[in-house]
């Protein structure tokens, strides 16, 4: 796996926090976030199934710039930050 670390929640203690990577080989985003509670999972299921092999995680809106950077890294892998 060729993971490129993109960023971490800027309001964190850097131990238990949302993070974002891109897998450059598979061209996928990788997220670490807060686990969704039952209520959120139920709301997600109202729009379609949630298989056992998938998860719902929460990422704070303050990480929008990090998500944009991840999108740029996927679209332009030759550009090193």
DOLUMTI-407701 format. One record per residue: residue number from 1; residue in one letter; x, y, z of N, C-alpha, C, O in turn. Coordinates in nm, 2 decimals, always signed. Example, Ala and Ser with C-alpha at 12.3 -4.5 7.8 and 13.67 -1.06 7.14 Angstrom:
BEGIN
- 1, A, +1.32, -0.57, +0.78, +1.23, -0.45, +0.78, +1.32, -0.33, +0.78, +1.42, -0.33, +0.85
- 2, S, +1.28, -0.22, +0.71, +1.37, -0.11, +0.71, +1.29, +0.00, +0.79, +1.34, +0.11, +0.80
END
This chain:
BEGIN
- 1, X, +0.08, -0.12, +0.00, +0.00, +0.00, +0.00, +0.09, +0.12, +0.00, +0.19, +0.13, +0.07
- 2, X, +0.05, +0.22, -0.08, +0.13, +0.35, -0.09, +0.05, +0.46, -0.03, -0.01, +0.54, -0.10
- 3, X, +0.04, +0.46, +0.10, -0.03, +0.56, +0.17, +0.04, +0.69, +0.18, +0.16, +0.69, +0.22
- 4, X, -0.02, +0.80, +0.14, +0.03, +0.93, +0.16, -0.05, +1.01, +0.27, -0.17, +1.03, +0.25
- 5, X, +0.01, +1.04, +0.38, -0.06, +1.11, +0.48, -0.09, +1.25, +0.44, +0.00, +1.32, +0.39
- 6, X, -0.21, +1.29, +0.45, -0.25, +1.43, +0.41, -0.27, +1.52, +0.52, -0.22, +1.63, +0.52
- 7, X, -0.34, +1.48, +0.63, -0.36, +1.57, +0.74, -0.43, +1.52, +0.85, -0.49, +1.41, +0.85
- 8, X, -0.43, +1.59, +0.96, -0.49, +1.56, +1.09, -0.58, +1.67, +1.13, -0.56, +1.79, +1.09
- 9, X, -0.69, +1.64, +1.21, -0.78, +1.74, +1.26, -0.69, +1.85, +1.33, -0.62, +1.82, +1.42
- 10, X, -0.71, +1.98, +1.29, -0.62, +2.08, +1.34, -0.66, +2.11, +1.49, -0.58, +2.18, +1.56
- 11, X, -0.77, +2.07, +1.54, -0.81, +2.10, +1.68, -0.79, +1.97, +1.76, -0.89, +1.93, +1.83
- 12, X, -0.68, +1.90, +1.75, -0.67, +1.77, +1.81, -0.55, +1.77, +1.91, -0.46, +1.86, +1.91
- 13, X, -0.54, +1.67, +1.99, -0.43, +1.64, +2.07, -0.33, +1.55, +2.00, -0.23, +1.51, +2.06
- 14, X, -0.35, +1.52, +1.88, -0.27, +1.43, +1.79, -0.26, +1.29, +1.84, -0.17, +1.22, +1.79
- 15, X, -0.34, +1.24, +1.93, -0.34, +1.10, +1.97, -0.46, +1.03, +1.92, -0.45, +0.93, +1.86
- 16, X, -0.58, +1.08, +1.95, -0.71, +1.01, +1.91, -0.79, +1.11, +1.83, -0.87, +1.19, +1.88
- 17, X, -0.76, +1.11, +1.70, -0.82, +1.21, +1.62, -0.85, +1.17, +1.47, -0.78, +1.07, +1.42
- 18, X, -0.93, +1.24, +1.40, -0.95, +1.21, +1.26, -0.83, +1.25, +1.18, -0.76, +1.34, +1.21
- 19, X, -0.80, +1.16, +1.08, -0.69, +1.18, +0.99, -0.73, +1.14, +0.85, -0.83, +1.07, +0.83
- 20, X, -0.66, +1.19, +0.75, -0.69, +1.16, +0.61, -0.56, +1.12, +0.54, -0.45, +1.18, +0.56
- 21, X, -0.57, +1.01, +0.46, -0.46, +0.97, +0.37, -0.52, +0.95, +0.23, -0.64, +0.94, +0.22
- 22, X, -0.43, +0.93, +0.14, -0.47, +0.88, +0.01, -0.38, +0.76, -0.02, -0.27, +0.76, +0.01
- 23, X, -0.45, +0.66, -0.08, -0.37, +0.54, -0.12, -0.34, +0.56, -0.27, -0.43, +0.55, -0.35
- 24, X, -0.22, +0.60, -0.30, -0.18, +0.64, -0.43, -0.19, +0.52, -0.53, -0.22, +0.54, -0.65
- 25, X, -0.17, +0.40, -0.48, -0.17, +0.28, -0.57, -0.31, +0.25, -0.61, -0.34, +0.22, -0.73
- 26, X, -0.40, +0.24, -0.51, -0.54, +0.21, -0.54, -0.63, +0.32, -0.58, -0.74, +0.31, -0.62
- 27, X, -0.57, +0.45, -0.57, -0.65, +0.57, -0.59, -0.78, +0.58, -0.51, -0.89, +0.59, -0.56
- 28, X, -0.75, +0.56, -0.37, -0.86, +0.57, -0.28, -0.83, +0.66, -0.16, -0.71, +0.69, -0.14
- 29, X, -0.93, +0.72, -0.10, -0.92, +0.80, +0.02, -0.93, +0.70, +0.14, -1.00, +0.61, +0.14
- 30, X, -0.85, +0.73, +0.24, -0.85, +0.65, +0.36, -0.88, +0.75, +0.48, -0.81, +0.85, +0.49
- 31, X, -0.98, +0.72, +0.56, -1.02, +0.81, +0.67, -1.01, +0.74, +0.80, -1.05, +0.62, +0.82
- 32, X, -0.97, +0.81, +0.90, -0.98, +0.77, +1.04, -1.07, +0.88, +1.10, -1.04, +1.00, +1.09
- 33, X, -1.18, +0.84, +1.16, -1.27, +0.93, +1.22, -1.35, +0.87, +1.34, -1.32, +0.76, +1.38
- 34, X, -1.44, +0.95, +1.39, -1.51, +0.91, +1.51, -1.62, +0.81, +1.46, -1.68, +0.83, +1.36
- 35, X, -1.64, +0.70, +1.53, -1.74, +0.60, +1.49, -1.88, +0.66, +1.50, -1.91, +0.74, +1.60
- 36, X, -1.96, +0.63, +1.41, -2.10, +0.68, +1.41, -2.18, +0.60, +1.52, -2.15, +0.49, +1.55
- 37, X, -2.27, +0.67, +1.58, -2.36, +0.60, +1.68, -2.47, +0.54, +1.60, -2.49, +0.55, +1.48
- 38, X, -2.55, +0.46, +1.68, -2.67, +0.39, +1.62, -2.76, +0.48, +1.54, -2.81, +0.44, +1.44
- 39, X, -2.79, +0.60, +1.60, -2.89, +0.69, +1.54, -2.84, +0.73, +1.40, -2.91, +0.73, +1.30
- 40, X, -2.71, +0.76, +1.39, -2.65, +0.81, +1.26, -2.65, +0.69, +1.16, -2.68, +0.70, +1.04
- 41, X, -2.61, +0.57, +1.21, -2.61, +0.45, +1.12, -2.76, +0.42, +1.07, -2.77, +0.39, +0.95
- 42, X, -2.86, +0.44, +1.16, -2.99, +0.42, +1.11, -3.03, +0.52, +1.01, -3.10, +0.49, +0.91
- 43, X, -2.99, +0.64, +1.03, -3.02, +0.75, +0.93, -2.96, +0.72, +0.79, -3.02, +0.73, +0.69
- 44, X, -2.83, +0.67, +0.80, -2.76, +0.63, +0.68, -2.84, +0.51, +0.61, -2.85, +0.51, +0.49
- 45, X, -2.88, +0.42, +0.69, -2.95, +0.30, +0.63, -3.08, +0.34, +0.57, -3.14, +0.27, +0.48
- 46, X, -3.14, +0.46, +0.60, -3.26, +0.50, +0.54, -3.24, +0.54, +0.39, -3.34, +0.55, +0.32
- 47, X, -3.12, +0.56, +0.35, -3.09, +0.59, +0.21, -3.04, +0.47, +0.14, -3.02, +0.47, +0.01
- 48, X, -3.01, +0.36, +0.21, -2.96, +0.24, +0.14, -2.89, +0.14, +0.25, -2.88, +0.18, +0.36
- 49, X, -2.85, +0.03, +0.20, -2.80, -0.07, +0.30, -2.66, -0.03, +0.35, -2.59, +0.05, +0.29
- 50, X, -2.63, -0.08, +0.47, -2.49, -0.06, +0.53, -2.44, -0.20, +0.56, -2.46, -0.25, +0.67
- 51, X, -2.36, -0.25, +0.46, -2.31, -0.39, +0.48, -2.22, -0.40, +0.60, -2.16, -0.30, +0.64
- 52, X, -2.20, -0.52, +0.65, -2.11, -0.54, +0.77, -1.97, -0.50, +0.74, -1.89, -0.47, +0.83
- 53, X, -1.92, -0.50, +0.62, -1.79, -0.47, +0.58, -1.76, -0.33, +0.55, -1.65, -0.29, +0.51
- 54, X, -1.86, -0.24, +0.58, -1.85, -0.10, +0.56, -1.87, -0.03, +0.69, -1.94, -0.09, +0.78
- 55, X, -1.82, +0.09, +0.71, -1.84, +0.17, +0.83, -1.88, +0.31, +0.80, -1.84, +0.37, +0.69
- 56, X, -1.94, +0.38, +0.89, -1.97, +0.52, +0.89, -1.89, +0.59, +0.99, -1.89, +0.55, +1.11
- 57, X, -1.81, +0.69, +0.94, -1.73, +0.76, +1.04, -1.76, +0.91, +1.02, -1.81, +0.95, +0.91
- 58, X, -1.73, +0.99, +1.12, -1.76, +1.13, +1.12, -1.62, +1.20, +1.11, -1.53, +1.17, +1.18
- 59, X, -1.62, +1.30, +1.02, -1.51, +1.39, +1.00, -1.56, +1.53, +1.02, -1.65, +1.57, +0.96
- 60, X, -1.49, +1.61, +1.11, -1.54, +1.75, +1.14, -1.52, +1.84, +1.01, -1.43, +1.82, +0.94
- 61, X, -1.62, +1.93, +1.00, -1.62, +2.02, +0.89, -1.49, +2.11, +0.88, -1.45, +2.15, +0.78
- 62, X, -1.43, +2.13, +1.00, -1.30, +2.21, +1.00, -1.19, +2.14, +0.93, -1.08, +2.20, +0.91
- 63, X, -1.21, +2.02, +0.89, -1.11, +1.95, +0.81, -1.13, +1.96, +0.66, -1.07, +1.89, +0.58
- 64, X, -1.22, +2.05, +0.62, -1.26, +2.06, +0.47, -1.13, +2.09, +0.39, -1.12, +2.03, +0.28
- 65, X, -1.04, +2.17, +0.44, -0.92, +2.20, +0.36, -0.83, +2.08, +0.35, -0.76, +2.06, +0.24
- 66, X, -0.83, +1.99, +0.44, -0.76, +1.86, +0.44, -0.82, +1.77, +0.33, -0.75, +1.70, +0.26
- 67, X, -0.95, +1.76, +0.33, -1.02, +1.68, +0.23, -1.00, +1.73, +0.09, -0.98, +1.65, +0.00
- 68, X, -1.00, +1.86, +0.08, -0.96, +1.92, -0.06, -0.82, +1.88, -0.10, -0.80, +1.85, -0.21
- 69, X, -0.73, +1.89, +0.00, -0.59, +1.85, -0.03, -0.58, +1.70, -0.07, -0.51, +1.67, -0.16
- 70, X, -0.66, +1.62, -0.01, -0.67, +1.48, -0.04, -0.72, +1.46, -0.19, -0.67, +1.38, -0.26
- 71, X, -0.82, +1.54, -0.22, -0.88, +1.53, -0.36, -0.77, +1.57, -0.46, -0.76, +1.51, -0.56
- 72, X, -0.70, +1.68, -0.43, -0.59, +1.72, -0.52, -0.48, +1.62, -0.53, -0.43, +1.60, -0.64
- 73, X, -0.45, +1.55, -0.42, -0.35, +1.45, -0.42, -0.39, +1.33, -0.51, -0.30, +1.27, -0.58
- 74, X, -0.52, +1.29, -0.51, -0.57, +1.18, -0.60, -0.57, +1.23, -0.74, -0.53, +1.15, -0.83
- 75, X, -0.61, +1.35, -0.77, -0.62, +1.40, -0.91, -0.49, +1.43, -0.97, -0.47, +1.43, -1.09
- 76, X, -0.39, +1.47, -0.88, -0.26, +1.51, -0.93, -0.15, +1.44, -0.85, -0.08, +1.51, -0.77
- 77, X, -0.14, +1.31, -0.86, -0.04, +1.24, -0.78, +0.11, +1.28, -0.80, +0.19, +1.25, -0.72
- 78, X, +0.13, +1.34, -0.91, +0.27, +1.38, -0.94, +0.32, +1.50, -0.87, +0.44, +1.54, -0.87
- 79, X, +0.22, +1.58, -0.81, +0.25, +1.70, -0.74, +0.28, +1.66, -0.59, +0.19, +1.61, -0.52
- 80, X, +0.40, +1.69, -0.54, +0.43, +1.66, -0.41, +0.41, +1.78, -0.32, +0.44, +1.89, -0.36
- 81, X, +0.35, +1.76, -0.21, +0.32, +1.88, -0.12, +0.44, +1.92, -0.04, +0.43, +2.02, +0.04
END
